[in-house]
Amino acid sequence: MSFSRPSRSQPSDASAQDHPTQGFPAQEHPDGERLAGERPREERPAGERPERGRGASAGRATDPAALLDRLTLGSGRADRVTHVEHVPARQGRTAEWPSWVPRQVLDRLSANGIQRPWTHQALAAQLARDGEHVVLATGTASGKSLGYLLPVLSEILAGPDGETTRRRTGTALYLSPTKALAADQFRAVGELAGEDSLATTCDGDSGWAERDWARDHAAYILTNPDMLHRSILPAHARWARFLGSLRYVVVDECHHYRGVFGSHVAQVLRRLRRIVAHYGADPTFVLASATVSEPAGSAARLTGVPVRAVAEDASPHGGLAFALWEPPFTRLTGEGGAPVRRSATAETADLLADLVADGVRTVAFIRSRRGAEVVAVQAREHLAEVAAELPSRVAAYRAGYLPEERRALERALQNRRLLGVAATNALELGVDIAGLDAVLVAGYPGTRASLWQQAGRAGRDGQGALAVFVARDDPLDTYLVQHPDAVFGPPVEATVLDPDNPYVVKPHVAAAAAELPITDADIDRFGPSAPAALQALEAEGMVRRRPHGWFWTRRGRASDLADIRSVDGQLVRVVEGTTGRLLGTVDAGAAHTSVHDGAVYLHQGATYVVDHLDLEAAVALVERAEPDYSTTAREITDIEVLESERGDRWGEATLDFGSVKVENRVVAYLRRRLVSGEVLGEVPLTLPPRTLQTRAVWWTVSEDQLVEAGLGRADVGGAAHAAEHAAIGLLPLFATCDRWDVGGVSTALHPDTGRMTVFVYDGHPGGAGFAERGFTAAARWLGATRDAIAACHCADGCPSCVHSPKCGNGNNPLDKSGAVRLLDVLLNGAPPEARPVEGDDGT
Ligand SMILES: Nc1ncnc2c1ncn2[C@@H]1O[C@H](COP(=O)(O)OP(=O)(O)OP(=O)(O)O)[C@@H](O)[C@H]1O
């Protein structure tokens, strides 16, 4: 075992880590932020005690500018707004209803206040009805659902003679990335088509009787790709009647299918198309997303069929004021006496309380689950000072609550019993929370697509709305609030996925062979890597070639070979020891950091302390308590080189590709006093390491080269860390991956190489092909990395060059100019095309 751990006294300059999402799914949002211990420093800047009114704006239309004015009334508050972007109001444009929409649907729409379709809804509906695959890429709450529901409901409600019927004729399938969204859509269908509309949800929570009913009677099934992959496709013969009548496949929130997960879903859809073709169906795909760039291209990659985009949004928009907000300095000081800004969570709790006290329906999005709990608790505390009944109108919402609790919270938000919610991104996707007046976003959610998805929750029903992005005290967020162009200038990120990734294709080809032998004519459906995948499976004895195609030879379930969400391990149940009550669940990966022995665990404002985490039984026993501290887990990530499979020398520098073991271990936790954040002590933990055996590309330079680059011992860590971040940022250009699919570790001295080393590894067990592609294109990739950093106009690094939205070390230390010099010496010995252009001297 080798160690490249950060030393305690120098927490981050010996090595730095950039966690991938998949390898260690320790957090709700795919970023490096840890869950535990983020009880904000409740240090209020001098002179600030905003006046909280009561229900001042309840019941009146929202004027976002006036809302923002009221929010900035407190002393010094106006200075915190660094920029306000005004998205102007827009008039809606309507069309006629297509003649084929059943009267029953029109009547129900009219009763719901929908008299005419927006033009984009009518166009998308007509294209789908005509059999053209279509992606609706219009804004949040632009009525995309109705765009696909018109053809779907017309199909499932209309009998052969055009009359509405309760007999199943054509069928439709709806796929969403989350169960909550499918449940929400199910409600919407019920409203339009009636309770007995032959629609149903079908997911992992459905019992056998529900599944049987779905199979035998449902005309519209709302489910997710996981269910398709694990249950429906492997048992397709039992679903033959439903699949053989399949007329539409709706893929909602399609931007969500990106990276390796997106590649898996692309293969699941190819399997679906093959199976339904076997039963004589050729369904039309209708996709929807408010935040997808190049919609037609990415939808075509996902589905494998040509897709037409409808992107001109004709729904009315009430105008949005989008403010960038930088919390003030506190009296606290950090490392080296540097002033510390108020935490984004504390600031957000304040803003949430102000808005709720003002009668403004608000959702605050927080990056971590614990953060969401803390914001809700603090907002309630503030509101208790205003009126006794107000605290109960604020709640937290996050994954890990029991499904019934989540549904109850969604309902309470919809029917306005709740005015304020502090949520993680679990609430980001399409759950229709009509009538939000304001959205707060605490900390950059990682992508502009996600930021807009969250901000777009505000301003439904064509009302004006306010969005506020509250910066965390880290370089990336600080940069963003100081550079509005970086937030509002560029379009949302491309949805990167690679349906032909051989690591993904292989298990799906196996699953497909188990579903139905793969004939020569079928192979093309699975893309250019399918023939090699079949040969590899044959060599492993998993499939066999027979006259009628490739057959699965094993007894086991072939679909088990592909873990499409890469969630490793069982959910850990959080149980109250004295009562036996199940409070919620925590992902296996997050359990070590958030429910270790002694951890403070928050659930809807109640505080618990973990008595014991039993990993074997996957249970954390907790007890109610009122500790005056929070807890923060301390982790160490090590990377060990197992084998270099391919290597190259670039002069004195080396470049390798091979297998590595990444080991992540929670070794202790810190107890911090609630108000001051003061560290009360460190308690060691003996938790087993979590390991990820995967593949990596890594490079080293010699001591002489470090001298040549002008990097002293103290500078190497920051330069290597910055180069690692930029290289990860550029890898998607060469390896069709998503930034969150790979991780990185950089270290000033690695025991296995004896040198400064930068690793970039696939965040998936066994590898996913990205590191390998990075190795193959290393000269171009690292050359582009060097040029991107050098060409960036910033002084000391920014999100466009060396900051990472998912850095496990809070983007510290980073040395931008050092990274350019380091890459220069590395590239000096590289093949000629990668060398920097003469005279371009970087920063
Ligand atoms: N043609 C229309 N006229 C008036 N209101 C409409 C129309 N179409 C949809 N709506 C309303 O607009 C709101 C948003 O619709 P919906 O939730 O379907 O949008 P969406 O684009 O699917 O949202 P999301 O971005 O959350 O996926 C709903 O309250 C819906 O009833």
The ligand as a Gaussian input file, in Angstrom:
#p B3LYP/6-31G(d) Opt

LIG

0 1
 N      -50.684000      25.795000     -23.066000
 C      -50.697000      26.128000     -21.786000
 N      -51.410000      27.163000     -21.323000
 C      -51.388000      27.498000     -20.016000
 N      -50.700000      26.844000     -19.070000
 C      -49.968000      25.796000     -19.458000
 C      -49.927000      25.369000     -20.824000
 N      -49.119000      24.296000     -20.897000
 C      -48.676000      24.046000     -19.644000
 N      -49.185000      24.935000     -18.772000
 C      -48.908000      24.999000     -17.313000
 O      -47.550000      25.373000     -17.163000
 C      -47.011000      24.769000     -15.982000
 C      -45.713000      24.088000     -16.322000
 O      -45.964000      22.978000     -17.099000
 P      -45.053000      21.703000     -17.040000
 O      -44.731000      21.350000     -15.632000
 O      -45.670000      20.706000     -17.909000
 O      -43.761000      22.284000     -17.744000
 P      -42.435000      21.516000     -18.061000
 O      -41.774000      22.298000     -19.129000
 O      -42.718000      20.085000     -18.313000
 O      -41.692000      21.685000     -16.690000
 P      -40.262000      21.151000     -16.225000
 O      -39.264000      22.123000     -16.707000
 O      -40.438000      21.173000     -14.743000
 O      -40.084000      19.767000     -16.785000
 C      -48.053000      23.811000     -15.449000
 O      -48.666000      24.391000     -14.320000
 C      -49.014000      23.652000     -16.621000
 O      -50.333000      23.438000     -16.169000

